[in-house]
Amino acid sequence: MRDSFLPFSPPSISEDEIAEVVDTLRSDWITTGPKVKRFEQDFARAVGAQAALAVSSCTAAMHLALAALEIGHGDAVITSPMTFCSGLHVIEQVGARPVLVDVEPDTLNIDPFKVAERAKQLRRANDVKVKAILPIHLYGHPSDLNGLMQVAADHDLALIEDAAHSLPAKYKGRTIGSATDSKVPSLTCFSFYATKNLTTAEGGMLTGDPDVIEKARMWSLHGMSRDAWKRYSSEGSWYYEVLYPGFKYNMTDIQAALGLRQLQKLSQFHARRRQIVERYNAAFSQFEEFQLPAERSDVEHAWHLYVLRLNLEQLAISRNQFIEELRARNIASSVHFIPIHLHPYYRDKYHYSTESFPVAYREYQRMISLPLYPRMTDGDVDDVIAAVCDIVRIERAKGRIVNAADSLQESAVHE
């Protein structure tokens, strides 16, 4: 067993990032300035986006997407119950209604066929106007974008992709966040939180059509017609107008300094994540007690999270007990996510039961997220594998003892 606790997902920060931040602190700009602009340009180039807006979080990016697409009171947005609460919160905050649709059993991404059915039901009911679909590329595995694009086109909906986990994932050879030929309005929201594949400590990015991005840019800084960099740089003007009742969602140059260096290392980080995943898969595929994470043949997984699912019928312990056994062996783990319909606010407001979304609920009960990050050494990976396998072997041994005792008892009865 390890002597020290292995954390779940610490950031991978080196002297390169530190030097870039120090350079920023010694400059004339520490808030939104030239490094934010560079980061936006470099990021757009990296993912193949037409335009990019750096913001304070992925939550901010999703909020801005809704505002720029003029989604609000009386509208509805279809999304997944298998996600973090932030995407639902921003739908509520603009006055719209989040409509949950169950997920696919393999990827746990939103099911396009169920989205189509729900969109038709809502159109017939005519009590809300569905304006958008907000799919989550869960754990870094892209959603079925072709299927969702078709539903969006059929029902005149926008597509707002929650790509918090999916940098640098690809769908059918296209990088998530890149421009498409689809006529469907499409925006993509990225997260740079401390645990993500690229971090700016806190931060996010919104990519999409340049006109929509510029509208979102104004919403991101008080609804003003020109941002601080334009007003206070040598080319700027003091004059501005307030066009929207906007937010304060701008990224700082300090954050962008981190992002610029992290972006240069993204392919290296991704390669290391995939190495770890390959080792996990090789080890855990030997056990019938586990279901490995899905990766369909037409995608490239970003591997933000490695979510192992327990075949509970093969185990004598629960998911929660398995997590405690890992902790006892100095290995951190987590659960991603508690489905939205189980949280009191959404459960009570929309009268959900545990079985309202049976696939999400069933899979939630048997999932464990294991440590996965570029800083992990081969020894760290060995320790995780050893701990997971040790728990199963001990449970198997307990099962054999119980079965043997049952057999002896049965024999004694027959005698």
C-alpha positions in Angstrom: 0.0 0.0 0.0 1.1 3.6 -0.7 2.8 5.6 2.1 1.2 8.8 1.0 -2.2 9.8 -0.4 -2.5 10.0 -4.2 -4.7 13.0 -5.0 -7.4 12.8 -7.6 -6.4 15.4 -10.2 -3.9 18.1 -9.3 -2.8 20.6 -12.0 0.4 20.1 -14.1 2.2 23.4 -13.6 5.9 23.9 -14.4 8.4 26.7 -14.4 7.2 27.7 -17.9 3.8 28.7 -16.6 5.3 30.4 -13.6 7.7 32.5 -15.7 4.8 33.5 -18.0 2.7 34.6 -15.1 5.6 36.6 -13.6 6.2 38.3 -16.9 2.5 39.4 -16.8 2.8 40.7 -13.3 5.8 42.8 -14.4 3.9 44.2 -17.4 1.4 47.0 -17.6 -1.5 44.6 -18.1 -2.8 42.1 -15.5 -6.5 42.1 -16.4 -8.0 41.6 -19.9 -5.2 42.7 -22.3 -2.8 41.5 -24.9 -2.2 38.0 -23.5 -5.9 37.3 -23.5 -6.1 38.3 -27.1 -3.1 36.0 -27.9 -4.7 33.1 -26.0 -8.0 33.5 -27.9 -6.2 33.5 -31.2 -3.9 30.6 -30.4 -6.8 28.6 -29.0 -9.0 29.2 -32.0 -6.2 28.1 -34.3 -5.6 25.0 -32.2 -9.2 23.7 -32.4 -10.0 25.1 -35.8 -12.6 27.6 -34.5 -13.7 30.7 -36.5 -13.6 32.9 -33.4 -13.0 32.5 -29.6 -13.8 34.4 -26.5 -11.8 33.8 -23.3 -14.0 34.1 -20.2 -13.9 33.5 -16.4 -15.3 29.9 -16.5 -17.1 27.4 -18.7 -20.3 28.3 -16.7 -19.8 31.9 -17.9 -19.3 30.6 -21.5 -22.6 28.7 -21.4 -24.4 31.7 -19.8 -23.0 33.9 -22.6 -24.0 31.5 -25.3 -27.6 31.5 -24.1 -27.6 35.3 -23.8 -26.1 35.8 -27.3 -28.6 33.4 -28.8 -31.4 35.4 -27.0 -32.7 32.4 -25.1 -34.8 33.4 -22.1 -38.3 33.4 -20.5 -40.7 30.9 -22.0 -38.0 29.0 -23.8 -36.6 25.5 -23.1 -33.2 23.9 -23.6 -32.8 20.1 -23.8 -29.9 18.7 -21.9 -28.6 15.7 -20.0 -29.1 14.6 -16.4 -25.6 13.2 -16.4 -23.6 16.4 -15.8 -22.5 18.9 -13.3 -25.1 21.4 -12.2 -23.7 24.5 -13.8 -25.2 23.9 -17.2 -28.7 23.6 -15.7 -28.2 26.6 -13.5 -27.5 29.0 -16.4 -30.6 27.8 -18.2 -32.6 28.6 -15.1 -30.8 31.9 -14.7 -31.8 33.2 -18.1 -35.4 32.3 -17.2 -35.6 29.2 -19.5 -36.6 25.7 -18.6 -34.1 22.8 -18.7 -35.6 19.7 -20.2 -33.7 16.5 -19.3 -33.4 13.6 -21.7 -31.8 10.2 -20.7 -28.4 9.1 -21.8 -26.8 6.3 -24.0 -25.8 3.2 -22.0 -22.3 3.1 -23.4 -21.0 6.7 -23.6 -23.5 8.2 -21.0 -23.9 11.1 -23.5 -27.3 12.4 -24.3 -29.3 10.1 -26.6 -30.2 11.8 -29.9 -33.2 9.5 -30.5 -34.7 10.4 -27.1 -33.9 14.1 -27.8 -35.9 13.9 -31.1 -38.8 12.2 -29.3 -38.8 14.9 -26.5 -38.6 17.8 -29.0 -41.6 16.4 -30.8 -43.6 16.0 -27.6 -42.8 19.6 -26.5 -43.7 21.0 -29.9 -47.1 19.2 -29.7 -47.7 20.4 -26.1 -46.8 24.0 -27.1 -46.3 25.0 -23.5 -42.7 26.1 -24.0 -40.6 26.9 -27.1 -37.6 24.7 -27.4 -34.6 26.8 -28.5 -31.5 24.7 -28.1 -29.9 21.4 -27.3 -27.0 21.5 -24.7 -25.1 18.2 -25.0 -22.2 17.3 -22.7 -19.2 15.6 -24.2 -19.0 13.5 -21.0 -15.6 12.5 -19.6 -14.0 13.7 -23.0 -16.0 11.3 -25.2 -17.8 13.4 -27.9 -21.6 13.2 -28.2 -23.2 11.9 -31.4 -23.0 15.3 -33.0 -24.4 14.2 -36.4 -27.5 12.8 -34.7 -27.9 15.9 -32.6 -27.3 18.2 -35.5 -30.0 16.5 -37.4 -32.5 16.9 -34.6 -31.5 20.6 -34.3 -32.0 21.1 -38.0 -35.3 19.3 -38.0 -36.6 21.5 -35.1 -34.8 24.8 -35.8 -32.7 24.6 -32.7 -29.3 25.9 -31.8 -26.5 23.6 -30.5 -24.5 24.7 -27.4 -21.8 22.1 -26.7 -20.6 21.7 -23.1 -17.0 20.7 -23.9 -15.7 21.2 -20.4 -14.1 17.7 -20.6 -13.3 17.4 -24.2 -10.1 19.2 -25.1 -8.7 18.0 -27.5 -11.3 15.4 -28.5 -12.3 14.7 -32.1 -15.6 13.6 -33.6 -15.3 11.9 -37.0 -11.9 13.6 -37.5 -13.1 17.1 -36.6 -11.8 18.7 -33.4 -14.5 19.6 -30.9 -15.0 23.4 -31.1 -14.0 23.7 -34.7 -16.1 25.3 -37.4 -18.8 23.2 -39.2 -20.6 23.5 -42.5 -23.9 23.0 -40.7 -26.6 25.7 -40.9 -27.5 25.0 -37.3 -26.3 27.8 -34.9 -23.5 26.2 -33.0 -21.4 27.3 -30.0 -18.8 25.4 -27.9 -18.0 26.0 -24.3 -14.6 24.9 -22.8 -13.4 24.8 -19.1 -9.9 25.6 -17.9 -10.6 24.8 -14.2 -7.7 23.4 -12.2 -8.5 19.8 -12.8 -9.1 20.1 -16.6 -6.8 19.0 -19.5 -5.7 22.6 -19.8 -5.9 24.9 -16.9 -5.9 28.7 -16.2 -6.8 28.0 -12.6 -10.3 29.3 -13.3 -11.4 30.1 -16.8 -13.2 29.1 -20.0 -13.5 29.7 -23.7 -16.5 30.1 -26.0 -16.0 29.3 -29.7 -18.2 29.7 -32.7 -19.5 32.1 -35.4 -17.6 35.4 -35.3 -20.8 37.6 -35.2 -22.2 35.6 -32.3 -18.9 35.6 -30.5 -18.6 39.4 -30.7 -22.1 39.7 -29.3 -21.1 37.4 -26.5 -18.0 39.5 -26.0 -20.1 42.6 -25.2 -22.3 40.6 -22.9 -19.1 39.3 -21.1 -18.1 42.8 -20.0 -21.1 44.8 -18.8 -22.7 44.9 -22.2 -20.2 47.7 -23.3 -19.5 48.4 -26.9 -15.7 48.3 -26.4 -13.6 46.4 -23.8 -10.9 47.8 -21.5 -8.1 46.8 -23.9 -9.7 48.8 -26.7 -10.4 51.8 -24.5 -7.0 52.0 -22.7 -4.6 50.9 -25.4 -2.8 53.4 -27.7 -5.3 52.7 -30.5 -8.4 53.0 -28.2 -11.0 55.6 -27.4 -12.5 56.6 -24.0 -16.0 56.5 -25.4 -18.2 53.5 -25.1 -21.9 52.7 -25.0 -23.8 50.1 -23.0 -25.8 47.9 -25.4 -26.9 45.0 -23.0 -27.3 44.6 -19.3 -24.2 42.5 -19.3 -22.1 40.4 -16.9 -18.5 40.5 -15.6 -17.1 37.4 -17.2 -13.8 38.5 -18.7 -10.6 36.5 -18.4 -7.4 38.2 -17.0 -4.0 38.3 -18.6 -2.7 36.4 -15.5 -5.0 33.5 -16.4 -4.2 33.8 -20.1 -0.5 33.5 -19.3 -1.1 30.1 -17.8 -3.3 29.2 -20.8 -0.7 30.1 -23.4 1.9 27.8 -21.9 -0.6 25.0 -21.2 -1.8 25.1 -24.7 1.7 24.5 -26.0 1.8 21.3 -23.9 -1.7 20.0 -24.7 -0.6 17.3 -27.1 2.0 16.1 -24.6 -0.6 16.1 -21.8 -3.0 14.2 -24.0 -0.5 11.6 -25.0 0.3 10.9 -21.3 -3.4 10.6 -20.4 -3.8 8.0 -23.2 -0.8 6.0 -21.9 -2.3 5.8 -18.5 -5.7 4.8 -19.9 -4.1 2.0 -22.0 -2.5 0.7 -18.8 -5.8 0.9 -16.9 -7.7 -0.9 -19.7 -5.1 -3.7 -20.0 -5.3 -4.3 -16.2 -9.0 -4.0 -15.6 -10.1 -5.9 -18.7 -9.0 -9.1 -16.9 -11.9 -8.8 -14.5 -15.5 -9.6 -15.1 -16.3 -7.3 -12.2 -15.6 -4.2 -14.3 -17.0 -2.4 -17.4 -14.3 -0.3 -19.1 -15.0 3.2 -20.4 -16.4 3.4 -23.9 -14.5 4.9 -26.9 -16.4 4.6 -30.2 -14.4 4.0 -33.4 -15.4 7.4 -34.9 -14.1 9.6 -32.1 -10.9 10.5 -30.4 -11.4 10.6 -26.6 -9.9 13.5 -24.6 -9.7 11.3 -21.5 -10.4 14.0 -19.0 -11.8 11.3 -16.7 -11.4 7.6 -16.4 -14.7 6.3 -15.2 -14.7 2.6 -14.3 -18.2 1.0 -13.9 -18.6 -1.9 -11.4 -20.6 -4.9 -12.4 -22.3 -5.0 -9.0 -23.9 -8.4 -9.5 -20.3 -9.7 -9.5 -19.4 -8.0 -6.3 -20.4 -8.3 -2.6 -19.7 -4.6 -1.9 -21.3 -1.4 -3.2 -19.8 1.4 -5.2 -19.5 3.6 -2.0 -17.8 0.8 -0.1 -15.4 0.4 -3.1 -14.5 4.1 -2.8 -13.8 3.7 0.9 -11.6 0.7 0.2 -9.6 2.8 -2.2 -9.3 5.6 0.3 -8.0 3.1 2.9 -5.3 2.3 0.4 -4.4 6.0 0.0 -6.0 6.3 -3.5 -8.4 9.2 -4.2 -11.4 8.6 -6.4 -14.7 10.4 -7.1 -18.1 10.0 -8.8 -19.0 11.9 -12.0 -21.8 12.8 -11.6 -24.7 12.6 -9.3 -27.5 12.9 -11.9 -29.2 16.3 -11.9 -32.7 14.9 -11.2 -31.5 13.5 -7.8 -30.6 17.0 -6.5 -33.4 18.5 -4.3 -33.8 21.7 -6.3 -34.4 20.1 -9.6 -36.1 17.0 -8.2 -38.7 19.1 -6.3 -39.2 21.8 -8.9 -39.8 19.4 -11.8 -41.2 16.5 -9.8 -38.6 13.9 -10.8 -38.3 10.5 -9.3 -35.2 8.4 -9.2 -36.4 6.4 -12.2 -37.3 9.4 -14.3 -34.1 8.8 -16.2 -33.4 5.1 -15.6 -30.1 4.8 -17.6 -28.5 7.7 -15.8 -29.7 6.5 -12.4 -28.6 2.9 -12.9 -25.1 3.8 -14.2 -24.6 6.4 -11.5 -24.9 3.7 -8.8 -21.9 1.8 -10.2 -19.4 4.4 -11.4 -16.0 5.3 -10.0 -13.6 7.9 -11.4 -10.0 7.0 -10.9 -7.0 9.3 -10.8 -5.9 10.4 -14.3 -3.5 13.3 -15.0 -0.2 13.9 -16.7 1.8 14.3 -13.4 1.1 10.7 -12.5 4.2 8.6 -12.5 4.3 5.0 -13.7 4.6 4.1 -10.0 1.4 6.1 -9.2 -0.4 4.2 -12.0 0.9 0.9 -10.6 -0.5 1.8 -7.2 -4.0 2.6 -8.5 -4.1 -0.7 -10.5 -2.8 -2.7 -7.5 -5.4 -1.1 -5.2 -8.3 -1.7 -7.5 -7.3 -5.3 -8.3 -6.6 -6.0 -4.6 -10.1 -5.0 -3.6 -11.6 -7.4 -6.2 -9.4 -10.3 -5.2 -10.2 -9.9 -1.5 -13.9 -9.7 -2.3 -13.6 -12.9 -4.5 -11.8 -14.6 -1.6 -14.6 -13.6 0.8 -17.1 -15.0 -1.7 -15.3 -18.3 -1.9 -15.3 -18.6 1.9 -19.0 -17.8 2.1 -19.8 -20.2 -0.6 -17.7 -22.9 1.0 -19.5 -22.4 4.3 -22.9 -22.5 2.6 -21.9 -25.8 1.0 -20.8 -27.3 4.3 -24.0 -26.2 6.0 -26.1 -27.7 3.1 -24.2 -31.0 3.3 -24.7 -31.2 7.1 -28.5 -30.7 6.6 -28.7 -33.5 4.0 -26.7 -35.9 6.3 
